[in-house]
Amino acid sequence: MAPVYYIGIMSGTSLDGVDAVLIDFSAPVPVLIRTLFYPYDDQLRTKLLSLHRPDYDELNRAAILSNQLSCLYAEATVGLLRKAGIESQQIVAVGCHGQTIRHCPEVERNYTIQLVNAALLAELTRITVVADFRSRDMAAGGQGAPLVPAFHQAMFSNPNGHRVIVNIGGIANITSLDPYSKIIGFDCGPGNILMDAWCLRHLGEIYDKNGQWAARGHVISALLEELLTDHFFSCLPPKSTGRELFNIEWFEKKISGNEAPEDVQATLLQLTVITIARSIQEYCPTAEEIYLCGGGAHNIALLDRLVDVMPGKKVALTDQLGIAADWVEAFAFAWLAQQTISRKTGSLAAVTGAQGDRILGAIYPA
């Protein structure tokens, strides 16, 4: 059977870089063929961070960065094809999420912005591009996020058992895959976003490798309880969030400034753990298996604490289900592009709160 190739490109809230994957959809179960990671440099990361809040000349800066990102996405695509030894003409389409700089699903605002010049990406790669995956769901009354639960359902469901997939990127979200009830999925709260910001401020590192710094600290119970009082944590699904809420300015209002930095990091890690665990306990109490993906899945301290607070449940990485934790989201956007090209729905109304499942994305032909 001839291969049916799609490329998925994801750059997440953590602002670490670009994940690109080559997927073959010719078989009933799609196969990951090649992967590539392009890191963001410090200058690009700083510019992207500055666009998460209103500032001078932001429209001009956003347009310039959109072009810059699209050139980077094109480089990643070309590098991936070179690594795989195939030509661009063999690719059906590229599914590109773009870089989120605003996500405002509240009724009074109701918009989301992912930076990518999809026309430029199609021109540079000579490959059809599918982008702007979130807008259609929001137009239908949904939150436009999370979008990965439909992919999780397609790839990770077990007809004989209840699984939960936990994606820990900048924001953490869960997907409940219960064979006996409808799918549930929503954002739990901060994943790596606050830990990364605190680590950068105090260590000059963009993340806390393996959670080693957090592991040296002690959880500040009073601070943790204060953080958990935020309204988002008590909101009912569907719900999604981002840097608009969970940012360093939000967090700094909660601290005195006299805390030991490593104790603060330990507390931020515990915040991620507790909000994930509580979400599972409240909405997926019968789940036997918890599978982690995203960059936070490699945080050993975080993984150990999740095991501690969820006794009796298997906690592992999605690697055990056939897709390495680092590549699940990029794989998802290749799958979403394939759904779009095939005119199949890619969203789940039960997850996003939309009026119905929708075909997602805008197509930019090669």
Residue pairs with C-beta under 8 A, 6 or more apart in sequence:
1 26
1 27
2 26
3 24
3 26
3 90
4 24
4 25
4 26
4 92
5 22
5 23
5 24
5 25
5 33
5 86
5 90
5 91
5 92
6 22
6 23
6 25
6 91
6 92
6 93
6 94
6 95
6 334
6 335
6 337
6 338
7 20
7 21
7 22
7 23
7 77
7 80
7 91
7 93
7 94
7 95
7 127
7 334
8 19
8 20
8 21
8 23
8 94
8 95
8 330
8 331
8 332
8 333
8 334
8 335
8 336
8 337
9 18
9 19
9 20
9 73
9 76
9 77
9 94
9 95
9 96
9 97
9 330
9 333
10 18
10 19
10 97
10 329
10 330
10 332
10 333
11 17
11 18
11 19
11 40
11 69
11 73
11 97
11 98
11 99
12 19
12 100
12 169
12 170
12 294
12 295
12 329
13 100
13 169
13 170
13 171
13 191
13 193
13 242
13 243
14 169
14 170
14 191
14 192
14 193
14 196
14 207
14 295
15 40
15 45
15 48
15 49
15 99
15 170
16 39
16 40
16 206
16 207
16 295
17 37
17 38
17 39
17 40
18 37
18 38
18 40
18 72
18 73
18 76
19 35
19 36
19 37
19 326
19 327
19 329
19 330
20 35
20 36
20 37
20 38
20 73
20 76
20 77
20 79
20 80
20 330
21 32
21 33
21 34
21 35
21 36
21 80
21 327
21 330
21 331
21 334
22 32
22 33
22 34
22 35
22 80
22 81
22 84
22 86
23 30
23 31
23 32
23 33
23 331
23 334
23 335
23 338
24 30
24 31
24 33
25 92
25 338
29 155
30 155
30 331
30 334
30 335
30 338
32 323
32 324
32 327
32 331
33 84
34 80
34 83
34 84
35 80
35 324
35 326
35 327
35 330
36 76
36 79
36 80
36 83
37 326
38 72
38 75
38 76
38 79
40 48
44 65
44 68
44 72
45 206
47 61
47 65
48 65
48 99
48 101
48 115
50 61
51 58
51 61
51 62
51 65
51 101
51 102
51 115
52 101
52 102
52 243
52 244
52 247
62 101
62 113
62 115
65 99
65 115
66 115
66 116
66 117
67 117
67 120
69 98
69 99
69 115
69 116
69 117
70 116
70 117
70 118
70 120
70 121
70 124
71 120
71 124
73 94
73 96
73 116
73 121
74 120
74 121
74 124
74 125
77 88
77 94
77 121
77 125
77 127
78 125
81 87
81 88
81 91
88 125
88 126
88 127
89 126
91 127
92 128
92 338
92 341
93 127
93 128
93 129
93 130
93 337
93 338
93 340
93 341
93 363
94 121
94 122
94 125
94 127
94 128
94 129
94 130
94 337
95 130
95 131
95 133
95 333
95 334
95 335
95 336
95 337
95 338
95 340
95 361
96 116
96 118
96 121
96 129
96 130
96 131
96 333
97 114
97 116
97 131
97 133
97 329
97 333
98 114
98 115
98 116
98 118
98 131
98 132
99 114
99 115
99 116
100 112
100 113
100 114
100 115
100 242
101 113
101 114
101 115
102 111
102 112
102 113
102 242
102 244
103 112
103 113
103 144
103 145
103 240
103 241
103 242
103 244
104 110
104 111
104 112
104 244
105 112
105 138
105 142
105 143
105 144
105 145
105 240
110 138
111 138
112 134
112 135
112 138
112 144
112 145
114 131
114 132
114 133
114 134
116 131
118 129
118 130
118 131
118 132
118 362
118 364
119 129
119 364
121 129
121 131
121 364
122 128
122 129
122 364
122 365
122 366
125 366
126 366
127 366
128 341
128 363
128 364
128 365
128 366
129 363
129 364
130 336
130 337
130 340
130 341
130 361
130 362
130 363
130 364
131 361
131 362
131 364
132 361
132 362
133 147
133 333
133 336
133 346
133 360
133 361
134 144
134 145
134 147
134 360
135 144
135 362
136 347
136 358
136 359
136 360
136 361
137 143
137 144
137 147
137 347
137 352
137 354
137 358
137 360
138 144
138 354
140 349
140 354
140 355
140 356
140 358
141 353
141 354
141 355
142 238
142 347
142 349
142 352
142 353
142 354
142 355
142 358
143 238
143 239
143 240
143 352
143 353
144 240
144 352
145 173
145 187
145 240
145 352
146 167
146 173
146 175
146 185
146 186
146 187
146 240
146 351
146 352
147 332
147 336
147 346
147 347
147 352
147 360
148 167
148 173
148 175
148 185
148 328
148 329
148 332
149 165
149 175
149 183
149 185
149 348
149 351
150 336
150 339
150 345
150 346
150 347
150 348
150 351
151 328
151 331
151 332
151 335
151 336
152 165
152 175
152 177
152 185
152 332
153 175
153 177
153 183
153 348
154 335
155 321
155 322
155 323
155 331
155 335
156 163
156 165
156 175
156 177
156 291
156 318
156 321
157 163
157 177
157 179
158 177
158 179
158 289
159 179
160 179
161 179
161 288
161 289
162 176
162 177
162 178
162 179
162 180
162 284
162 286
162 287
162 288
162 289
163 177
163 287
163 288
163 289
163 290
163 291
164 174
164 175
164 176
164 177
164 280
164 284
164 287
164 289
164 290
164 291
165 174
165 175
165 177
165 291
165 293
165 318
166 172
166 173
166 174
166 276
166 280
166 290
166 291
166 292
166 293
167 173
167 174
167 175
167 191
167 292
167 293
167 294
167 328
167 329
168 191
168 192
168 272
168 276
168 292
168 293
168 294
168 295
168 296
168 297
168 299
168 302
169 191
169 192
169 294
169 295
169 296
169 329
170 190
170 191
170 192
170 193
170 196
170 242
170 243
171 187
171 188
171 189
171 190
171 191
171 193
171 240
171 241
171 242
171 246
172 187
172 188
172 189
172 190
172 191
172 272
172 275
172 276
172 294
172 296
173 185
173 186
173 187
173 188
173 240
174 184
174 185
174 186
174 188
174 276
174 279
174 280
174 283
174 284
175 183
175 184
175 185
175 351
176 183
176 184
176 185
176 280
176 283
176 284
176 287
177 183
178 184
178 284
178 286
178 287
182 350
183 348
183 350
183 351
184 237
184 283
184 284
184 350
184 351
185 237
185 348
185 351
186 237
186 238
186 239
186 240
186 279
186 351
187 239
187 240
187 241
188 275
188 276
188 278
188 279
189 232
189 233
189 241
189 246
189 271
189 272
189 275
190 246
190 268
190 271
190 272
190 275
191 272
191 294
191 296
192 207
192 272
192 295
192 296
192 299
193 243
193 246
193 247
194 246
194 247
194 248
194 251
194 268
194 271
195 207
195 208
195 214
195 265
195 268
195 269
195 272
196 206
196 207
196 208
197 247
197 248
197 251
198 248
198 251
198 261
198 264
198 265
198 268
199 205
199 206
199 207
199 208
199 213
199 265
200 206
201 248
202 261
202 265
203 213
207 295
208 214
208 265
208 269
208 299
210 298
210 299
210 300
210 301
211 269
211 299
211 300
211 301
211 302
212 301
213 262
213 265
214 262
214 265
214 266
214 268
214 269
214 301
214 302
215 266
215 300
215 301
216 262
216 266
217 260
217 261
217 262
217 263
217 264
217 265
217 266
217 267
218 263
218 266
219 263
219 266
219 267
219 270
220 259
220 263
220 264
220 266
220 267
223 254
223 255
223 259
223 264
223 267
224 267
224 270
224 271
224 274
226 254
227 251
227 254
227 267
227 271
228 271
228 274
228 275
230 245
232 239
232 241
232 245
233 275
233 278
237 283
237 351
237 353
238 351
238 352
238 353
240 352
251 268
255 264
269 299
269 301
269 302
269 305
270 305
272 296
272 302
273 302
273 305
273 306
273 309
274 309
276 306
277 306
277 309
277 310
280 287
280 290
280 310
281 310
287 313
288 313
288 314
289 313
289 314
289 316
290 306
290 310
290 313
290 314
290 315
290 316
291 316
291 317
291 318
291 320
291 321
292 303
292 306
292 315
292 316
292 317
292 318
292 325
293 317
293 318
293 323
293 325
293 326
293 328
293 329
294 325
294 326
294 328
294 329
295 326
296 302
297 303
297 317
297 318
297 325
297 326
298 325
298 326
303 315
306 315
307 315
317 324
317 325
318 324
318 325
318 328
319 325
323 331
335 346
336 346
336 360
336 361
337 361
339 345
339 346
339 359
339 360
340 346
340 359
340 360
340 361
340 363
341 363
343 359
344 359
345 357
345 358
345 359
345 360
346 358
346 359
346 360
346 361
347 354
347 357
347 358
347 360
348 357
349 355
349 356
349 357
349 358
